[in-house]
């Protein structure tokens, strides 16, 4: 009888110890590493979005600022620029086949087409862009995006348009830039 009690006592202690182990030691190592990698990936996409918001995609000399966060060798070509008021990077990147997917929501103000000019977007227009982040030799960077157009702020866009308007000798291009400036600098409709 006493050996049965001893066995039950040892069994009870073992069960209690096993059930409290996760609480004592926290998140398992593999999960902790995945959470840390997820945070790192989100910060990487956030850095790219911030540089883009500040106008780095619009100016060739700023390309070196973007190179450490993307696998692209050169800035993707574009014929349109999406002007934004803000962006929101998804809080939880999703892991899929060894790559992370991160969604960014952009609040659009308008679009500037290099041929036809600037067009306002309806109020509260949101554009979602999915970014894929992958690793080479444990170095993570953005490898794909379903939309590679620049997404600068209004301030960055106004600066770029002023530079373009001052530099061009083409009267029709100058008119295009000046009209876009007028629309971007106008007070918002109420």
C-alpha positions as a Markdown table, in Angstrom:
| # | Residue | x | y | z |
|---|---|---|---|---|
| 1 | Unk | 0.0 | 0.0 | 0.0 |
| 2 | Unk | 2.8 | 2.4 | 0.9 |
| 3 | Unk | 4.6 | 1.7 | -2.4 |
| 4 | Unk | 1.4 | 2.5 | -4.2 |
| 5 | Unk | 1.1 | 5.8 | -2.3 |
| 6 | Unk | 4.8 | 6.5 | -3.1 |
| 7 | Unk | 4.2 | 5.8 | -6.8 |
| 8 | Unk | 1.1 | 8.0 | -6.9 |
| 9 | Unk | 3.0 | 10.8 | -5.1 |
| 10 | Unk | 5.9 | 10.6 | -7.6 |
| 11 | Unk | 3.4 | 10.5 | -10.4 |
| 12 | Unk | 1.5 | 13.6 | -9.1 |
| 13 | Unk | 4.8 | 15.5 | -8.7 |
| 14 | Unk | 5.9 | 14.5 | -12.2 |
| 15 | Unk | 2.5 | 15.7 | -13.7 |
| 16 | Unk | 2.6 | 18.9 | -11.8 |
| 17 | Unk | 6.2 | 19.6 | -12.9 |
| 18 | Unk | 5.4 | 18.8 | -16.5 |
| 19 | Unk | 2.3 | 21.0 | -16.6 |
| 20 | Unk | 4.2 | 24.0 | -15.1 |
| 21 | Unk | 7.3 | 23.7 | -17.3 |
| 22 | Unk | 6.0 | 25.9 | -20.2 |
| 23 | Unk | 5.0 | 28.6 | -17.7 |
| 24 | Unk | 8.4 | 28.5 | -16.1 |
| 25 | Unk | 10.4 | 28.5 | -19.4 |
| 26 | Unk | 8.2 | 30.6 | -21.6 |
| 27 | Unk | 7.8 | 30.2 | -25.3 |
| 28 | Unk | 9.6 | 27.2 | -26.8 |
| 29 | Unk | 12.9 | 28.1 | -28.6 |
| 30 | Unk | 11.6 | 27.5 | -32.1 |
| 31 | Unk | 8.5 | 29.6 | -31.6 |
| 32 | Unk | 10.5 | 32.4 | -30.0 |
| 33 | Unk | 12.9 | 32.4 | -33.0 |
| 34 | Unk | 9.9 | 32.6 | -35.4 |
| 35 | Unk | 8.4 | 35.5 | -33.4 |
| 36 | Unk | 11.8 | 37.3 | -33.4 |
| 37 | Unk | 12.1 | 36.7 | -37.2 |
| 38 | Unk | 8.5 | 37.9 | -37.7 |
| 39 | Unk | 9.4 | 41.2 | -35.9 |
| 40 | Unk | 12.6 | 41.6 | -37.9 |
| 41 | Unk | 10.7 | 41.0 | -41.2 |
| 42 | Unk | 8.0 | 43.6 | -40.2 |
| 43 | Unk | 10.7 | 46.2 | -39.4 |
| 44 | Unk | 12.4 | 45.5 | -42.7 |
| 45 | Unk | 9.1 | 46.2 | -44.7 |
| 46 | Unk | 8.4 | 49.2 | -42.4 |
| 47 | Unk | 11.9 | 50.6 | -43.3 |
| 48 | Unk | 11.2 | 50.2 | -47.0 |
| 49 | Unk | 7.8 | 51.9 | -46.7 |
| 50 | Unk | 9.3 | 54.8 | -44.7 |
| 51 | Unk | 12.1 | 55.4 | -47.3 |
| 52 | Unk | 9.5 | 55.2 | -50.1 |
| 53 | Unk | 7.2 | 57.6 | -48.2 |
| 54 | Unk | 10.1 | 60.0 | -47.9 |
| 55 | Unk | 10.6 | 59.9 | -51.7 |
| 56 | Unk | 13.6 | 57.6 | -52.1 |
| 57 | Unk | 12.0 | 55.7 | -55.0 |
| 58 | Unk | 11.6 | 59.0 | -56.9 |
| 59 | Unk | 15.3 | 60.0 | -56.9 |
| 60 | Unk | 18.0 | 57.8 | -58.5 |
| 61 | Unk | 20.7 | 59.0 | -56.0 |
| 62 | Unk | 18.6 | 57.6 | -53.1 |
| 63 | Unk | 18.6 | 54.1 | -54.5 |
| 64 | Unk | 21.5 | 53.0 | -52.3 |
| 65 | Unk | 19.3 | 53.7 | -49.2 |
| 66 | Unk | 16.8 | 51.1 | -50.5 |
| 67 | Unk | 19.3 | 48.4 | -51.6 |
| 68 | Unk | 19.9 | 46.9 | -48.1 |
| 69 | Unk | 16.2 | 46.1 | -47.8 |
| 70 | Unk | 15.4 | 44.7 | -51.3 |
| 71 | Unk | 16.8 | 41.9 | -53.5 |
| 72 | Unk | 16.2 | 44.0 | -56.7 |
| 73 | Unk | 19.4 | 45.2 | -58.3 |
| 74 | Unk | 17.8 | 48.4 | -59.6 |
| 75 | Unk | 14.8 | 50.5 | -58.9 |
| 76 | Unk | 11.8 | 49.0 | -60.7 |
| 77 | Unk | 10.6 | 51.1 | -63.7 |
| 78 | Unk | 7.3 | 53.0 | -63.3 |
| 79 | Unk | 5.0 | 55.2 | -65.3 |
| 80 | Unk | 2.7 | 56.1 | -62.4 |
| 81 | Unk | 3.3 | 57.3 | -58.8 |
| 82 | Unk | 0.7 | 56.7 | -56.0 |
| 83 | Unk | 0.7 | 59.7 | -53.6 |
| 84 | Unk | -0.3 | 58.7 | -50.1 |
| 85 | Unk | -1.2 | 60.3 | -46.8 |
| 86 | Unk | 0.0 | 57.3 | -44.7 |
| 87 | Unk | 0.6 | 53.6 | -44.6 |
| 88 | Unk | 0.1 | 50.8 | -42.2 |
| 89 | Unk | 2.2 | 47.7 | -42.1 |
| 90 | Unk | 0.4 | 44.5 | -41.1 |
| 91 | Unk | 1.2 | 43.5 | -37.5 |
| 92 | Unk | 1.7 | 39.8 | -38.1 |
| 93 | Unk | 3.6 | 38.7 | -41.2 |
| 94 | Unk | 2.6 | 35.2 | -42.4 |
| 95 | Unk | 5.2 | 32.5 | -43.0 |
| 96 | Unk | 4.6 | 30.5 | -46.2 |
| 97 | Unk | 7.1 | 28.0 | -47.6 |
| 98 | Unk | 10.1 | 29.7 | -45.9 |
| 99 | Unk | 9.1 | 33.2 | -47.0 |
| 100 | Unk | 7.2 | 35.9 | -45.1 |
| 101 | Unk | 4.2 | 37.7 | -46.6 |
| 102 | Unk | 3.5 | 41.2 | -45.3 |
| 103 | Unk | 0.5 | 43.3 | -46.3 |
| 104 | Unk | 0.8 | 47.1 | -46.3 |
| 105 | Unk | -2.3 | 49.4 | -46.5 |
| 106 | Unk | -1.7 | 52.7 | -48.2 |
| 107 | Unk | -4.1 | 55.6 | -47.8 |
| 108 | Unk | -4.2 | 57.1 | -51.3 |
| 109 | Unk | -4.5 | 60.8 | -52.1 |
| 110 | Unk | -4.1 | 60.4 | -55.8 |
| 111 | Unk | -2.0 | 59.1 | -58.7 |
| 112 | Unk | 0.4 | 60.9 | -60.9 |
| 113 | Unk | 0.7 | 59.4 | -64.4 |
| 114 | Unk | 3.9 | 60.5 | -66.2 |
| 115 | Unk | 2.0 | 61.0 | -69.4 |
| 116 | Unk | -1.5 | 62.2 | -68.3 |
| 117 | Unk | -0.9 | 64.0 | -65.0 |
| 118 | Unk | -2.4 | 63.9 | -61.5 |
| 119 | Unk | -5.8 | 62.5 | -60.6 |
| 120 | Unk | -7.3 | 62.7 | -57.0 |
| 121 | Unk | -8.5 | 59.5 | -55.5 |
| 122 | Unk | -11.9 | 59.4 | -53.7 |
| 123 | Unk | -11.7 | 60.2 | -50.0 |
| 124 | Unk | -10.6 | 57.2 | -47.9 |
| 125 | Unk | -9.2 | 55.2 | -50.8 |
| 126 | Unk | -7.1 | 52.4 | -49.6 |
| 127 | Unk | -4.6 | 50.3 | -51.6 |
| 128 | Unk | -3.3 | 47.0 | -50.3 |
| 129 | Unk | 0.2 | 45.8 | -51.4 |
| 130 | Unk | 1.6 | 42.4 | -50.5 |
| 131 | Unk | 5.3 | 42.1 | -50.0 |
| 132 | Unk | 7.3 | 38.9 | -50.0 |
| 133 | Unk | 10.4 | 38.7 | -47.8 |
| 134 | Unk | 12.9 | 35.9 | -48.4 |
| 135 | Unk | 16.3 | 35.0 | -47.1 |
| 136 | Unk | 19.6 | 34.2 | -48.9 |
| 137 | Unk | 22.3 | 33.0 | -46.5 |
| 138 | Unk | 20.1 | 34.1 | -43.5 |
| 139 | Unk | 19.9 | 37.6 | -44.8 |
| 140 | Unk | 16.3 | 38.8 | -45.2 |
| 141 | Unk | 15.1 | 41.3 | -47.8 |
| 142 | Unk | 12.0 | 42.1 | -49.8 |
| 143 | Unk | 12.1 | 39.8 | -52.9 |
| 144 | Unk | 8.7 | 40.5 | -54.5 |
| 145 | Unk | 5.8 | 43.0 | -54.4 |
| 146 | Unk | 2.5 | 42.9 | -56.2 |
| 147 | Unk | 2.8 | 46.6 | -56.8 |
| 148 | Unk | 6.2 | 48.2 | -57.3 |
| 149 | Unk | 5.0 | 51.8 | -57.9 |
| 150 | Unk | 6.5 | 54.5 | -55.7 |
| 151 | Unk | 4.3 | 55.5 | -52.7 |
| 152 | Unk | 5.6 | 59.0 | -51.6 |
| 153 | Unk | 4.0 | 61.4 | -49.2 |
| 154 | Unk | 2.4 | 64.6 | -50.4 |
| 155 | Unk | 5.5 | 66.6 | -49.2 |
| 156 | Unk | 7.9 | 64.3 | -51.1 |
| 157 | Unk | 5.8 | 64.4 | -54.2 |
| 158 | Unk | 5.6 | 68.2 | -54.2 |
| 159 | Unk | 9.4 | 68.4 | -53.8 |
| 160 | Unk | 9.9 | 66.0 | -56.8 |
| 161 | Unk | 7.3 | 67.9 | -58.9 |
| 162 | Unk | 9.0 | 71.3 | -58.2 |
| 163 | Unk | 12.4 | 69.8 | -59.2 |
| 164 | Unk | 10.9 | 68.4 | -62.4 |
| 165 | Unk | 9.1 | 71.6 | -63.3 |
| 166 | Unk | 12.3 | 73.6 | -62.8 |
| 167 | Unk | 14.5 | 71.2 | -64.7 |
| 168 | Unk | 12.3 | 70.7 | -67.8 |
| 169 | Unk | 12.5 | 72.7 | -71.0 |
| 170 | Unk | 9.4 | 71.1 | -72.5 |
| 171 | Unk | 6.4 | 73.4 | -72.1 |
| 172 | Unk | 3.8 | 70.5 | -72.0 |
| 173 | Unk | 5.8 | 68.6 | -69.3 |
| 174 | Unk | 6.1 | 71.8 | -67.3 |
| 175 | Unk | 2.4 | 72.4 | -67.6 |
| 176 | Unk | 1.8 | 68.7 | -66.4 |
| 177 | Unk | 4.0 | 69.2 | -63.4 |
| 178 | Unk | 2.6 | 72.6 | -62.5 |
| 179 | Unk | -1.0 | 71.4 | -62.7 |
| 180 | Unk | -0.2 | 68.4 | -60.4 |
| 181 | Unk | 1.5 | 70.8 | -58.0 |
| 182 | Unk | -1.6 | 73.0 | -58.0 |
| 183 | Unk | -3.9 | 70.0 | -57.2 |
| 184 | Unk | -1.6 | 68.6 | -54.5 |
| 185 | Unk | -1.2 | 72.0 | -52.8 |
| 186 | Unk | -4.9 | 72.9 | -52.9 |
| 187 | Unk | -6.7 | 72.6 | -49.6 |
| 188 | Unk | -8.7 | 69.4 | -49.3 |
| 189 | Unk | -12.4 | 69.5 | -50.2 |
| 190 | Unk | -14.7 | 69.5 | -47.3 |
